[in-house]
């Protein structure tokens, strides 16, 4: 089973989730990007959220198939 990490960077929040091949959400988290008046760079928030989600995946039986492979894909919303 493949498990993928998806990240949505919005104007007010960053959302990240792990999904399986069928699109079922295994884990998800959301963080505000304006929690400190935008003083923290958005990519710092993205990195911290992704790291937290990946750490949780190691503890979750549902997401245990996820193993980072050093490859990324970017898709823009249409």
PQR file with spaces between the fields and no chain letter, atoms N, CA, C, O and H, PARSE charges and radii, in Angstrom:
ATOM       1  N    UNK     1       0.845   -1.178    0.000 -0.4000 1.5000
ATOM       2  CA   UNK     1       0.000    0.000    0.000 -0.0000 2.0000
ATOM       3  C    UNK     1       0.888    1.238    0.000  0.5500 1.7000
ATOM       4  O    UNK     1       1.828    1.339    0.788 -0.5500 1.4000
ATOM       5  N    UNK     2       0.584    2.171   -0.885 -0.4000 1.5000
ATOM       6  CA   UNK     2       1.289    3.446   -0.926 -0.0000 2.0000
ATOM       7  C    UNK     2       0.574    4.447   -0.032  0.5500 1.7000
ATOM       8  O    UNK     2      -0.655    4.484    0.030 -0.5500 1.4000
ATOM       9  H    UNK     2      -0.180    2.089   -1.526  0.4000 1.0000
ATOM      10  N    UNK     3       1.361    5.248    0.651 -0.4000 1.5000
ATOM      11  CA   UNK     3       0.830    6.331    1.473 -0.0000 2.0000
ATOM      12  C    UNK     3       1.539    7.601    1.031  0.5500 1.7000
ATOM      13  O    UNK     3       2.765    7.636    0.924 -0.5500 1.4000
ATOM      14  H    UNK     3       2.359    5.217    0.601  0.4000 1.0000
ATOM      15  N    UNK     4       0.753    8.647    0.774 -0.4000 1.5000
ATOM      16  CA   UNK     4       1.294    9.888    0.257 -0.0000 2.0000
ATOM      17  C    UNK     4       1.059   11.035    1.229  0.5500 1.7000
ATOM      18  O    UNK     4       0.066   11.060    1.956 -0.5500 1.4000
ATOM      19  H    UNK     4      -0.242    8.618    0.860  0.4000 1.0000
ATOM      20  N    UNK     5       1.995   11.987    1.227 -0.4000 1.5000
ATOM      21  CA   UNK     5       1.882   13.197    2.027 -0.0000 2.0000
ATOM      22  C    UNK     5       1.428   14.325    1.109  0.5500 1.7000
ATOM      23  O    UNK     5       2.048   14.584    0.077 -0.5500 1.4000
ATOM      24  H    UNK     5       2.801   11.966    0.636  0.4000 1.0000
ATOM      25  N    UNK     6       0.339   14.995    1.492 -0.4000 1.5000
ATOM      26  CA   UNK     6      -0.132   16.148    0.741 -0.0000 2.0000
ATOM      27  C    UNK     6      -0.086   17.376    1.620  0.5500 1.7000
ATOM      28  O    UNK     6      -0.411   17.306    2.805 -0.5500 1.4000
ATOM      29  H    UNK     6      -0.164   14.784    2.330  0.4000 1.0000
ATOM      30  N    UNK     7       0.321   18.515    1.047 -0.4000 1.5000
ATOM      31  CA   UNK     7       0.406   19.769    1.795 -0.0000 2.0000
ATOM      32  C    UNK     7      -0.315   20.854    1.003  0.5500 1.7000
ATOM      33  O    UNK     7      -0.063   21.038   -0.188 -0.5500 1.4000
ATOM      34  H    UNK     7       0.585   18.572    0.084  0.4000 1.0000
ATOM      35  N    UNK     8      -1.217   21.571    1.679 -0.4000 1.5000
ATOM      36  CA   UNK     8      -1.955   22.681    1.093 -0.0000 2.0000
ATOM      37  C    UNK     8      -1.540   23.953    1.826  0.5500 1.7000
ATOM      38  O    UNK     8      -1.828   24.116    3.012 -0.5500 1.4000
ATOM      39  H    UNK     8      -1.422   21.421    2.646  0.4000 1.0000
ATOM      40  N    UNK     9      -0.863   24.851    1.114 -0.4000 1.5000
ATOM      41  CA   UNK     9      -0.421   26.112    1.705 -0.0000 2.0000
ATOM      42  C    UNK     9      -1.411   27.186    1.290  0.5500 1.7000
ATOM      43  O    UNK     9      -1.483   27.561    0.120 -0.5500 1.4000
ATOM      44  H    UNK     9      -0.629   24.718    0.150  0.4000 1.0000
ATOM      45  N    UNK    10      -2.175   27.680    2.261 -0.4000 1.5000
ATOM      46  CA   UNK    10      -3.166   28.713    1.991 -0.0000 2.0000
ATOM      47  C    UNK    10      -2.764   30.043    2.593  0.5500 1.7000
ATOM      48  O    UNK    10      -1.703   30.167    3.205 -0.5500 1.4000
ATOM      49  H    UNK    10      -2.117   27.375    3.212  0.4000 1.0000
ATOM      50  N    UNK    11      -3.609   31.024    2.417 -0.4000 1.5000
ATOM      51  CA   UNK    11      -3.329   32.365    2.923 -0.0000 2.0000
ATOM      52  C    UNK    11      -3.465   32.499    4.425  0.5500 1.7000
ATOM      53  O    UNK    11      -2.860   33.385    5.028 -0.5500 1.4000
ATOM      54  H    UNK    11      -4.471   30.923    1.921  0.4000 1.0000
ATOM      55  N    UNK    12      -4.261   31.621    5.039 -0.4000 1.5000
ATOM      56  CA   UNK    12      -4.466   31.702    6.487 -0.0000 2.0000
ATOM      57  C    UNK    12      -4.081   30.435    7.229  0.5500 1.7000
ATOM      58  O    UNK    12      -3.950   30.451    8.453 -0.5500 1.4000
ATOM      59  H    UNK    12      -4.752   30.901    4.549  0.4000 1.0000
ATOM      60  N    UNK    13      -3.894   29.324    6.499 -0.4000 1.5000
ATOM      61  CA   UNK    13      -3.566   28.054    7.161 -0.0000 2.0000
ATOM      62  C    UNK    13      -2.794   27.137    6.233  0.5500 1.7000
ATOM      63  O    UNK    13      -2.876   27.233    5.008 -0.5500 1.4000
ATOM      64  H    UNK    13      -4.000   29.310    5.505  0.4000 1.0000
ATOM      65  N    UNK    14      -2.045   26.250    6.855 -0.4000 1.5000
ATOM      66  CA   UNK    14      -1.360   25.164    6.156 -0.0000 2.0000
ATOM      67  C    UNK    14      -2.026   23.876    6.605  0.5500 1.7000
ATOM      68  O    UNK    14      -2.204   23.639    7.800 -0.5500 1.4000
ATOM      69  H    UNK    14      -1.978   26.173    7.850  0.4000 1.0000
ATOM      70  N    UNK    15      -2.391   23.046    5.637 -0.4000 1.5000
ATOM      71  CA   UNK    15      -3.006   21.755    5.943 -0.0000 2.0000
ATOM      72  C    UNK    15      -2.123   20.670    5.362  0.5500 1.7000
ATOM      73  O    UNK    15      -1.606   20.802    4.253 -0.5500 1.4000
ATOM      74  H    UNK    15      -2.246   23.238    4.667  0.4000 1.0000
ATOM      75  N    UNK    16      -1.951   19.591    6.121 -0.4000 1.5000
ATOM      76  CA   UNK    16      -1.152   18.460    5.650 -0.0000 2.0000
ATOM      77  C    UNK    16      -1.872   17.178    6.010  0.5500 1.7000
ATOM      78  O    UNK    16      -2.555   17.096    7.030 -0.5500 1.4000
ATOM      79  H    UNK    16      -2.370   19.484    7.022  0.4000 1.0000
ATOM      80  N    UNK    17      -1.711   16.181    5.157 -0.4000 1.5000
ATOM      81  CA   UNK    17      -2.360   14.918    5.443 -0.0000 2.0000
ATOM      82  C    UNK    17      -1.648   13.760    4.781  0.5500 1.7000
ATOM      83  O    UNK    17      -0.966   13.918    3.769 -0.5500 1.4000
ATOM      84  H    UNK    17      -1.156   16.248    4.328  0.4000 1.0000
ATOM      85  N    UNK    18      -1.821   12.602    5.373 -0.4000 1.5000
ATOM      86  CA   UNK    18      -1.358   11.360    4.776 -0.0000 2.0000
ATOM      87  C    UNK    18      -2.585   10.639    4.245  0.5500 1.7000
ATOM      88  O    UNK    18      -3.570   10.466    4.963 -0.5500 1.4000
ATOM      89  H    UNK    18      -2.376   12.474    6.195  0.4000 1.0000
ATOM      90  N    UNK    19      -2.525   10.217    2.984 -0.4000 1.5000
ATOM      91  CA   UNK    19      -3.642    9.500    2.365 -0.0000 2.0000
ATOM      92  C    UNK    19      -3.136    8.197    1.760  0.5500 1.7000
ATOM      93  O    UNK    19      -1.973    8.080    1.373 -0.5500 1.4000
ATOM      94  H    UNK    19      -1.725   10.358    2.401  0.4000 1.0000
ATOM      95  N    UNK    20      -4.047    7.209    1.688 -0.4000 1.5000
ATOM      96  CA   UNK    20      -3.652    5.947    1.066 -0.0000 2.0000
ATOM      97  C    UNK    20      -4.018    5.963   -0.418  0.5500 1.7000
ATOM      98  O    UNK    20      -4.484    6.977   -0.939 -0.5500 1.4000
ATOM      99  H    UNK    20      -4.991    7.304    2.003  0.4000 1.0000
ATOM     100  N    UNK    21      -3.802    4.831   -1.094 -0.4000 1.5000
ATOM     101  CA   UNK    21      -4.037    4.740   -2.535 -0.0000 2.0000
ATOM     102  C    UNK    21      -5.481    5.005   -2.930  0.5500 1.7000
ATOM     103  O    UNK    21      -5.748    5.410   -4.061 -0.5500 1.4000
ATOM     104  H    UNK    21      -3.423    4.008   -0.671  0.4000 1.0000
ATOM     105  N    UNK    22      -6.412    4.785   -2.016 -0.4000 1.5000
ATOM     106  CA   UNK    22      -7.831    4.996   -2.321 -0.0000 2.0000
ATOM     107  C    UNK    22      -8.273    6.425   -2.032  0.5500 1.7000
ATOM     108  O    UNK    22      -9.407    6.798   -2.335 -0.5500 1.4000
ATOM     109  H    UNK    22      -6.196    4.456   -1.097  0.4000 1.0000
ATOM     110  N    UNK    23      -7.384    7.231   -1.445 -0.4000 1.5000
ATOM     111  CA   UNK    23      -7.718    8.601   -1.091 -0.0000 2.0000
ATOM     112  C    UNK    23      -8.222    8.749    0.332  0.5500 1.7000
ATOM     113  O    UNK    23      -8.579    9.849    0.755 -0.5500 1.4000
ATOM     114  H    UNK    23      -6.463    6.929   -1.198  0.4000 1.0000
ATOM     115  N    UNK    24      -8.254    7.646    1.079 -0.4000 1.5000
ATOM     116  CA   UNK    24      -8.684    7.709    2.477 -0.0000 2.0000
ATOM     117  C    UNK    24      -7.652    8.476    3.292  0.5500 1.7000
ATOM     118  O    UNK    24      -6.452    8.219    3.190 -0.5500 1.4000
ATOM     119  H    UNK    24      -7.964    6.752    0.735  0.4000 1.0000
ATOM     120  N    UNK    25      -8.124    9.418    4.099 -0.4000 1.5000
ATOM     121  CA   UNK    25      -7.236   10.219    4.944 -0.0000 2.0000
ATOM     122  C    UNK    25      -6.842    9.395    6.167  0.5500 1.7000
ATOM     123  O    UNK    25      -7.698    8.948    6.930 -0.5500 1.4000
ATOM     124  H    UNK    25      -9.099    9.627    4.182  0.4000 1.0000
ATOM     125  N    UNK    26      -5.538    9.202    6.340 -0.4000 1.5000
ATOM     126  CA   UNK    26      -5.011    8.427    7.464 -0.0000 2.0000
ATOM     127  C    UNK    26      -4.700    9.324    8.655  0.5500 1.7000
ATOM     128  O    UNK    26      -5.000    8.978    9.798 -0.5500 1.4000
ATOM     129  H    UNK    26      -4.842    9.566    5.720  0.4000 1.0000
ATOM     130  N    UNK    27      -4.102   10.467    8.383 -0.4000 1.5000
ATOM     131  CA   UNK    27      -3.766   11.466    9.400 -0.0000 2.0000
ATOM     132  C    UNK    27      -3.873   12.836    8.754  0.5500 1.7000
ATOM     133  O    UNK    27      -3.598   12.986    7.563 -0.5500 1.4000
ATOM     134  H    UNK    27      -3.858   10.748    7.455  0.4000 1.0000
ATOM     135  N    UNK    28      -4.270   13.835    9.529 -0.4000 1.5000
ATOM     136  CA   UNK    28      -4.277   15.200    8.994 -0.0000 2.0000
ATOM     137  C    UNK    28      -4.078   16.192   10.141  0.5500 1.7000
ATOM     138  O    UNK    28      -4.428   15.926   11.291 -0.5500 1.4000
ATOM     139  H    UNK    28      -4.493   13.713   10.496  0.4000 1.0000
ATOM     140  N    UNK    29      -3.511   17.333    9.789 -0.4000 1.5000
ATOM     141  CA   UNK    29      -3.251   18.411   10.746 -0.0000 2.0000
ATOM     142  C    UNK    29      -3.405   19.744   10.019  0.5500 1.7000
ATOM     143  O    UNK    29      -3.220   19.826    8.805 -0.5500 1.4000
ATOM     144  H    UNK    29      -3.227   17.549    8.855  0.4000 1.0000
ATOM     145  N    UNK    30      -3.741   20.776   10.769 -0.4000 1.5000
ATOM     146  CA   UNK    30      -3.856   22.136   10.236 -0.0000 2.0000
ATOM     147  C    UNK    30      -3.153   23.103   11.175  0.5500 1.7000
ATOM     148  O    UNK    30      -3.248   22.973   12.396 -0.5500 1.4000
ATOM     149  H    UNK    30      -3.891   20.710   11.755  0.4000 1.0000
ATOM     150  N    UNK    31      -2.449   24.069   10.607 -0.4000 1.5000
ATOM     151  CA   UNK    31      -1.799   25.109   11.401 -0.0000 2.0000
ATOM     152  C    UNK    31      -2.100   26.468   10.798  0.5500 1.7000
ATOM     153  O    UNK    31      -2.099   26.622    9.577 -0.5500 1.4000
ATOM     154  H    UNK    31      -2.372   24.174    9.615  0.4000 1.0000
ATOM     155  N    UNK    32      -2.356   27.443   11.639 -0.4000 1.5000
ATOM     156  CA   UNK    32      -2.546   28.820   11.202 -0.0000 2.0000
ATOM     157  C    UNK    32      -1.197   29.383   10.763  0.5500 1.7000
ATOM     158  O    UNK    32      -0.163   29.059   11.347 -0.5500 1.4000
ATOM     159  H    UNK    32      -2.356   27.317   12.631  0.4000 1.0000
ATOM     160  N    UNK    33      -1.212   30.222    9.736 -0.4000 1.5000
ATOM     161  CA   UNK    33       0.034   30.881    9.326 -0.0000 2.0000
ATOM     162  C    UNK    33       0.102   32.309    9.840  0.5500 1.7000
ATOM     163  O    UNK    33       1.135   32.966    9.711 -0.5500 1.4000
ATOM     164  H    UNK    33      -2.053   30.485    9.262  0.4000 1.0000
ATOM     165  N    UNK    34      -0.993   32.800   10.426 -0.4000 1.5000
ATOM     166  CA   UNK    34      -0.979   34.169   10.939 -0.0000 2.0000
ATOM     167  C    UNK    34      -1.065   34.224   12.461  0.5500 1.7000
ATOM     168  O    UNK    34      -1.478   35.235   13.029 -0.5500 1.4000
ATOM     169  H    UNK    34      -1.832   32.267   10.531  0.4000 1.0000
ATOM     170  N    UNK    35      -0.673   33.131   13.119 -0.4000 1.5000
ATOM     171  CA   UNK    35      -0.779   33.047   14.578 -0.0000 2.0000
ATOM     172  C    UNK    35       0.050   34.111   15.293  0.5500 1.7000
ATOM     173  O    UNK    35      -0.253   34.476   16.429 -0.5500 1.4000
ATOM     174  H    UNK    35      -0.338   32.310   12.657  0.4000 1.0000
ATOM     175  N    UNK    36       1.080   34.601   14.640 -0.4000 1.5000
ATOM     176  CA   UNK    36       1.927   35.623   15.273 -0.0000 2.0000
ATOM     177  C    UNK    36       2.044   36.871   14.400  0.5500 1.7000
ATOM     178  O    UNK    36       3.062   37.564   14.414 -0.5500 1.4000
ATOM     179  H    UNK    36       1.326   34.304   13.717  0.4000 1.0000
ATOM     180  N    UNK    37       0.989   37.140   13.646 -0.4000 1.5000
ATOM     181  CA   UNK    37       1.008   38.317   12.774 -0.0000 2.0000
ATOM     182  C    UNK    37       1.935   38.149   11.582  0.5500 1.7000
ATOM     183  O    UNK    37       2.492   39.130   11.089 -0.5500 1.4000
ATOM     184  H    UNK    37       0.162   36.577   13.634  0.4000 1.0000
ATOM     185  N    UNK    38       2.107   36.928   11.118 -0.4000 1.5000
ATOM     186  CA   UNK    38       2.943   36.580    9.955 -0.0000 2.0000
ATOM     187  C    UNK    38       4.435   36.846   10.180  0.5500 1.7000
ATOM     188  O    UNK    38       5.182   37.026    9.218 -0.5500 1.4000
ATOM     189  H    UNK    38       1.655   36.131   11.519  0.4000 1.0000
ATOM     190  N    UNK    39       4.873   36.873   11.440 -0.4000 1.5000
ATOM     191  CA   UNK    39       6.305   37.063   11.711 -0.0000 2.0000
ATOM     192  C    UNK    39       7.095   35.794   11.415  0.5500 1.7000
ATOM     193  O    UNK    39       8.255   35.872   11.009 -0.5500 1.4000
ATOM     194  H    UNK    39       4.267   36.727   12.221  0.4000 1.0000
ATOM     195  N    UNK    40       6.487   34.629   11.613 -0.4000 1.5000
ATOM     196  CA   UNK    40       7.160   33.364   11.304 -0.0000 2.0000
ATOM     197  C    UNK    40       6.984   33.071    9.821  0.5500 1.7000
ATOM     198  O    UNK    40       5.858   33.094    9.324 -0.5500 1.4000
ATOM     199  H    UNK    40       5.545   34.566   11.943  0.4000 1.0000
ATOM     200  N    UNK    41       8.077   32.794    9.095 -0.4000 1.5000
ATOM     201  CA   UNK    41       7.954   32.473    7.670 -0.0000 2.0000
ATOM     202  C    UNK    41       7.015   31.266    7.460  0.5500 1.7000
ATOM     203  O    UNK    41       7.050   30.297    8.219 -0.5500 1.4000
ATOM     204  H    UNK    41       8.991   32.775    9.498  0.4000 1.0000
ATOM     205  N    UNK    42       6.191   31.350    6.429 -0.4000 1.5000
ATOM     206  CA   UNK    42       5.228   30.283    6.166 -0.0000 2.0000
ATOM     207  C    UNK    42       5.933   28.940    5.966  0.5500 1.7000
ATOM     208  O    UNK    42       5.438   27.912    6.427 -0.5500 1.4000
ATOM     209  H    UNK    42       6.163   32.137    5.813  0.4000 1.0000
ATOM     210  N    UNK    43       7.073   28.935    5.289 -0.4000 1.5000
ATOM     211  CA   UNK    43       7.765   27.657    5.067 -0.0000 2.0000
ATOM     212  C    UNK    43       8.279   27.041    6.368  0.5500 1.7000
ATOM     213  O    UNK    43       8.432   25.823    6.456 -0.5500 1.4000
ATOM     214  H    UNK    43       7.475   29.770    4.914  0.4000 1.0000
ATOM     215  N    UNK    44       8.543   27.862    7.367 -0.4000 1.5000
ATOM     216  CA   UNK    44       8.912   27.324    8.680 -0.0000 2.0000
ATOM     217  C    UNK    44       7.724   26.575    9.272  0.5500 1.7000
ATOM     218  O    UNK    44       7.886   25.499    9.846 -0.5500 1.4000
ATOM     219  H    UNK    44       8.419   28.852    7.295  0.4000 1.0000
ATOM     220  N    UNK    45       6.534   27.146    9.131 -0.4000 1.5000
ATOM     221  CA   UNK    45       5.320   26.491    9.611 -0.0000 2.0000
ATOM     222  C    UNK    45       5.057   25.205    8.825  0.5500 1.7000
ATOM     223  O    UNK    45       4.681   24.188    9.408 -0.5500 1.4000
ATOM     224  H    UNK    45       6.403   28.020    8.665  0.4000 1.0000
ATOM     225  N    UNK    46       5.252   25.246    7.512 -0.4000 1.5000
ATOM     226  CA   UNK    46       5.055   24.060    6.666 -0.0000 2.0000
ATOM     227  C    UNK    46       6.002   22.938    7.091  0.5500 1.7000
ATOM     228  O    UNK    46       5.585   21.791    7.253 -0.5500 1.4000
ATOM     229  H    UNK    46       5.557   26.073    7.038  0.4000 1.0000
ATOM     230  N    UNK    47       7.259   23.274    7.266 -0.4000 1.5000
ATOM     231  CA   UNK    47       8.259   22.275    7.654 -0.0000 2.0000
ATOM     232  C    UNK    47       7.933   21.658    9.007  0.5500 1.7000
ATOM     233  O    UNK    47       8.007   20.440    9.170 -0.5500 1.4000
ATOM     234  H    UNK    47       7.598   24.206    7.134  0.4000 1.0000
ATOM     235  N    UNK    48       7.574   22.486    9.969 -0.4000 1.5000
ATOM     236  CA   UNK    48       7.244   21.985   11.306 -0.0000 2.0000
ATOM     237  C    UNK    48       6.010   21.086   11.265  0.5500 1.7000
ATOM     238  O    UNK    48       5.975   20.048   11.926 -0.5500 1.4000
ATOM     239  H    UNK    48       7.514   23.476    9.836  0.4000 1.0000
ATOM     240  N    UNK    49       4.998   21.483   10.489 -0.4000 1.5000
ATOM     241  CA   UNK    49       3.780   20.684   10.388 -0.0000 2.0000
ATOM     242  C    UNK    49       4.059   19.346    9.710  0.5500 1.7000
ATOM     243  O    UNK    49       3.587   18.309   10.176 -0.5500 1.4000
ATOM     244  H    UNK    49       5.027   22.326    9.952  0.4000 1.0000
ATOM     245  N    UNK    50       4.814   19.356    8.628 -0.4000 1.5000
ATOM     246  CA   UNK    50       5.149   18.107    7.933 -0.0000 2.0000
ATOM     247  C    UNK    50       5.941   17.182    8.846  0.5500 1.7000
ATOM     248  O    UNK    50       5.674   15.981    8.900 -0.5500 1.4000
ATOM     249  H    UNK    50       5.198   20.198    8.250  0.4000 1.0000
ATOM     250  N    UNK    51       6.910   17.734    9.562 -0.4000 1.5000
ATOM     251  CA   UNK    51       7.713   16.929   10.480 -0.0000 2.0000
ATOM     252  C    UNK    51       6.835   16.303   11.567  0.5500 1.7000
ATOM     253  O    UNK    51       6.979   15.122   11.883 -0.5500 1.4000
ATOM     254  H    UNK    51       7.127   18.710    9.518  0.4000 1.0000
ATOM     255  N    UNK    52       5.925   17.101   12.136 -0.4000 1.5000
ATOM     256  CA   UNK    52       5.035   16.599   13.177 -0.0000 2.0000
ATOM     257  C    UNK    52       4.139   15.473   12.646  0.5500 1.7000
ATOM     258  O    UNK    52       3.942   14.459   13.315 -0.5500 1.4000
ATOM     259  H    UNK    52       5.809   18.061   11.879  0.4000 1.0000
ATOM     260  N    UNK    53       3.610   15.661   11.457 -0.4000 1.5000
ATOM     261  CA   UNK    53       2.735   14.656   10.870 -0.0000 2.0000
ATOM     262  C    UNK    53       3.504   13.363   10.580  0.5500 1.7000
ATOM     263  O    UNK    53       2.995   12.268   10.820 -0.5500 1.4000
ATOM     264  H    UNK    53       3.771   16.485   10.914  0.4000 1.0000
ATOM     265  N    UNK    54       4.711   13.490   10.072 -0.4000 1.5000
ATOM     266  CA   UNK    54       5.522   12.301    9.792 -0.0000 2.0000
ATOM     267  C    UNK    54       5.898   11.571   11.070  0.5500 1.7000
ATOM     268  O    UNK    54       5.924   10.340   11.091 -0.5500 1.4000
ATOM     269  H    UNK    54       5.125   14.379    9.876  0.4000 1.0000
ATOM     270  N    UNK    55       6.191   12.311   12.142 -0.4000 1.5000
ATOM     271  CA   UNK    55       6.477   11.679   13.426 -0.0000 2.0000
ATOM     272  C    UNK    55       5.251   10.933   13.944  0.5500 1.7000
ATOM     273  O    UNK    55       5.375    9.828   14.471 -0.5500 1.4000
ATOM     274  H    UNK    55       6.170   13.311   12.125  0.4000 1.0000
ATOM     275  N    UNK    56       4.069   11.531   13.796 -0.4000 1.5000
ATOM     276  CA   UNK    56       2.839   10.858   14.217 -0.0000 2.0000
ATOM     277  C    UNK    56       2.585    9.607   13.388  0.5500 1.7000
ATOM     278  O    UNK    56       2.023    8.635   13.891 -0.5500 1.4000
ATOM     279  H    UNK    56       3.969   12.429   13.368  0.4000 1.0000
ATOM     280  N    UNK    57       2.995    9.622   12.118 -0.4000 1.5000
ATOM     281  CA   UNK    57       2.759    8.461   11.253 -0.0000 2.0000
ATOM     282  C    UNK    57       3.515    7.235   11.744  0.5500 1.7000
ATOM     283  O    UNK    57       3.085    6.103   11.520 -0.5500 1.4000
ATOM     284  H    UNK    57       3.452   10.413   11.709  0.4000 1.0000
ATOM     285  N    UNK    58       4.635    7.459   12.410 -0.4000 1.5000
ATOM     286  CA   UNK    58       5.410    6.339   12.928 -0.0000 2.0000
ATOM     287  C    UNK    58       4.692    5.649   14.077  0.5500 1.7000
ATOM     288  O    UNK    58       4.934    4.474   14.354 -0.5500 1.4000
ATOM     289  H    UNK    58       4.984    8.379   12.592  0.4000 1.0000
ATOM     290  N    UNK    59       3.797    6.390   14.754 -0.4000 1.5000
ATOM     291  CA   UNK    59       3.048    5.855   15.889 -0.0000 2.0000
ATOM     292  C    UNK    59       1.678    5.326   15.490  0.5500 1.7000
ATOM     293  O    UNK    59       1.032    4.634   16.276 -0.5500 1.4000
ATOM     294  H    UNK    59       3.600    7.345   14.530  0.4000 1.0000
ATOM     295  N    UNK    60       1.224    5.642   14.276 -0.4000 1.5000
ATOM     296  CA   UNK    60      -0.121    5.285   13.841 -0.0000 2.0000
ATOM     297  C    UNK    60      -0.114    3.996   13.022  0.5500 1.7000
ATOM     298  O    UNK    60       0.560    3.928   11.994 -0.5500 1.4000
ATOM     299  H    UNK    60       1.749    6.204   13.637  0.4000 1.0000
ATOM     300  N    UNK    61      -0.849    2.978   13.457 -0.4000 1.5000
ATOM     301  CA   UNK    61      -0.931    1.743   12.670 -0.0000 2.0000
ATOM     302  C    UNK    61      -1.512    1.992   11.277  0.5500 1.7000
ATOM     303  O    UNK    61      -1.110    1.332   10.318 -0.5500 1.4000
ATOM     304  H    UNK    61      -1.396    3.033   14.292  0.4000 1.0000
ATOM     305  N    UNK    62      -2.447    2.930   11.152 -0.4000 1.5000
ATOM     306  CA   UNK    62      -3.080    3.203    9.858 -0.0000 2.0000
ATOM     307  C    UNK    62      -2.106    3.821    8.864  0.5500 1.7000
ATOM     308  O    UNK    62      -2.225    3.590    7.661 -0.5500 1.4000
ATOM     309  H    UNK    62      -2.773    3.466   11.931  0.4000 1.0000
ATOM     310  N    UNK    63      -1.144    4.604    9.346 -0.4000 1.5000
ATOM     311  CA   UNK    63      -0.225    5.302    8.452 -0.0000 2.0000
ATOM     312  C    UNK    63       1.170    4.700    8.469  0.5500 1.7000
ATOM     313  O    UNK    63       2.107    5.301    7.942 -0.5500 1.4000
ATOM     314  H    UNK    63      -1.047    4.792   10.324  0.4000 1.0000
ATOM     315  N    UNK    64       1.319    3.550    9.052 -0.4000 1.5000
ATOM     316  CA   UNK    64       2.652    2.968    9.231 -0.0000 2.0000
ATOM     317  C    UNK    64       3.322    2.586    7.918  0.5500 1.7000
ATOM     318  O    UNK    64       4.531    2.356    7.898 -0.5500 1.4000
ATOM     319  H    UNK    64       0.558    3.062    9.480  0.4000 1.0000
ATOM     320  N    UNK    65       2.578    2.512    6.831 -0.4000 1.5000
ATOM     321  CA   UNK    65       3.177    2.171    5.537 -0.0000 2.0000
ATOM     322  C    UNK    65       3.950    3.340    4.951  0.5500 1.7000
ATOM     323  O    UNK    65       4.708    3.161    3.998 -0.5500 1.4000
ATOM     324  H    UNK    65       1.596    2.698    6.847  0.4000 1.0000
ATOM     325  N    UNK    66       3.768    4.552    5.514 -0.4000 1.5000
ATOM     326  CA   UNK    66       4.441    5.722    4.964 -0.0000 2.0000
ATOM     327  C    UNK    66       5.907    5.715    5.369  0.5500 1.7000
ATOM     328  O    UNK    66       6.237    5.635    6.552 -0.5500 1.4000
ATOM     329  H    UNK    66       3.152    4.697    6.288  0.4000 1.0000
ATOM     330  N    UNK    67       6.768    5.799    4.389 -0.4000 1.5000
ATOM     331  CA   UNK    67       8.196    5.930    4.618 -0.0000 2.0000
ATOM     332  C    UNK    67       8.730    6.942    3.609  0.5500 1.7000
ATOM     333  O    UNK    67       8.658    6.701    2.404 -0.5500 1.4000
ATOM     334  H    UNK    67       6.500    5.864    3.428  0.4000 1.0000
ATOM     335  N    UNK    68       9.262    8.065    4.078 -0.4000 1.5000
ATOM     336  CA   UNK    68       9.783    9.080    3.153 -0.0000 2.0000
ATOM     337  C    UNK    68      10.827    8.490    2.221  0.5500 1.7000
ATOM     338  O    UNK    68      11.670    7.696    2.637 -0.5500 1.4000
ATOM     339  H    UNK    68       9.320    8.260    5.057  0.4000 1.0000
ATOM     340  N    UNK    69      10.761    8.889    0.947 -0.4000 1.5000
ATOM     341  CA   UNK    69      11.686    8.361   -0.051 -0.0000 2.0000
ATOM     342  C    UNK    69      12.524    9.446   -0.704  0.5500 1.7000
ATOM     343  O    UNK    69      13.284    9.160   -1.630 -0.5500 1.4000
ATOM     344  H    UNK    69      10.076    9.534    0.609  0.4000 1.0000
ATOM     345  N    UNK    70      12.402   10.690   -0.243 -0.4000 1.5000
ATOM     346  CA   UNK    70      13.215   11.760   -0.805 -0.0000 2.0000
ATOM     347  C    UNK    70      12.753   12.234   -2.167  0.5500 1.7000
ATOM     348  O    UNK    70      13.545   12.794   -2.924 -0.5500 1.4000
ATOM     349  H    UNK    70      11.785   10.922    0.509  0.4000 1.0000
ATOM     350  N    UNK    71      11.488   12.021   -2.495 -0.4000 1.5000
ATOM     351  CA   UNK    71      10.947   12.407   -3.783 -0.0000 2.0000
ATOM     352  C    UNK    71       9.723   13.289   -3.557  0.5500 1.7000
ATOM     353  O    UNK    71       8.964   13.068   -2.614 -0.5500 1.4000
ATOM     354  H    UNK    71      10.845   11.566   -1.879  0.4000 1.0000
ATOM     355  N    UNK    72       9.531   14.271   -4.403 -0.4000 1.5000
ATOM     356  CA   UNK    72       8.367   15.126   -4.211 -0.0000 2.0000
ATOM     357  C    UNK    72       7.650   15.354   -5.530  0.5500 1.7000
ATOM     358  O    UNK    72       8.235   15.251   -6.608 -0.5500 1.4000
ATOM     359  H    UNK    72      10.148   14.451   -5.170  0.4000 1.0000
ATOM     360  N    UNK    73       6.384   15.662   -5.414 -0.4000 1.5000
ATOM     361  CA   UNK    73       5.561   15.992   -6.579 -0.0000 2.0000
ATOM     362  C    UNK    73       4.770   17.233   -6.224  0.5500 1.7000
ATOM     363  O    UNK    73       4.278   17.366   -5.103 -0.5500 1.4000
ATOM     364  H    UNK    73       5.909   15.746   -4.539  0.4000 1.0000
ATOM     365  N    UNK    74       4.650   18.128   -7.164 -0.4000 1.5000
ATOM     366  CA   UNK    74       3.895   19.354   -6.930 -0.0000 2.0000
ATOM     367  C    UNK    74       2.742   19.415   -7.923  0.5500 1.7000
ATOM     368  O    UNK    74       2.928   19.207   -9.122 -0.5500 1.4000
ATOM     369  H    UNK    74       5.050   18.020   -8.074  0.4000 1.0000
ATOM     370  N    UNK    75       1.567   19.700   -7.416 -0.4000 1.5000
ATOM     371  CA   UNK    75       0.402   19.857   -8.291 -0.0000 2.0000
ATOM     372  C    UNK    75      -0.303   21.149   -7.938  0.5500 1.7000
ATOM     373  O    UNK    75      -0.577   21.410   -6.767 -0.5500 1.4000
ATOM     374  H    UNK    75       1.416   19.870   -6.442  0.4000 1.0000
ATOM     375  N    UNK    76      -0.594   21.941   -8.918 -0.4000 1.5000
ATOM     376  CA   UNK    76      -1.301   23.201   -8.680 -0.0000 2.0000
ATOM     377  C    UNK    76      -2.799   22.982   -8.830  0.5500 1.7000
ATOM     378  O    UNK    76      -3.245   22.200   -9.670 -0.5500 1.4000
ATOM     379  H    UNK    76      -0.372   21.729   -9.870  0.4000 1.0000
ATOM     380  N    UNK    77      -3.558   23.674   -8.015 -0.4000 1.5000
ATOM     381  CA   UNK    77      -5.021   23.584   -8.110 -0.0000 2.0000
ATOM     382  C    UNK    77      -5.471   24.227   -9.411  0.5500 1.7000
ATOM     383  O    UNK    77      -4.876   25.199   -9.877 -0.5500 1.4000
ATOM     384  H    UNK    77      -3.196   24.309   -7.333  0.4000 1.0000
ATOM     385  N    UNK    78      -6.521   23.678   -9.984 -0.4000 1.5000
ATOM     386  CA   UNK    78      -7.013   24.220  -11.248 -0.0000 2.0000
ATOM     387  C    UNK    78      -8.257   25.000  -11.038  0.5500 1.7000
ATOM     388  O    UNK    78      -8.819   25.534  -11.993 -0.5500 1.4000
ATOM     389  H    UNK    78      -7.004   22.889   -9.605  0.4000 1.0000
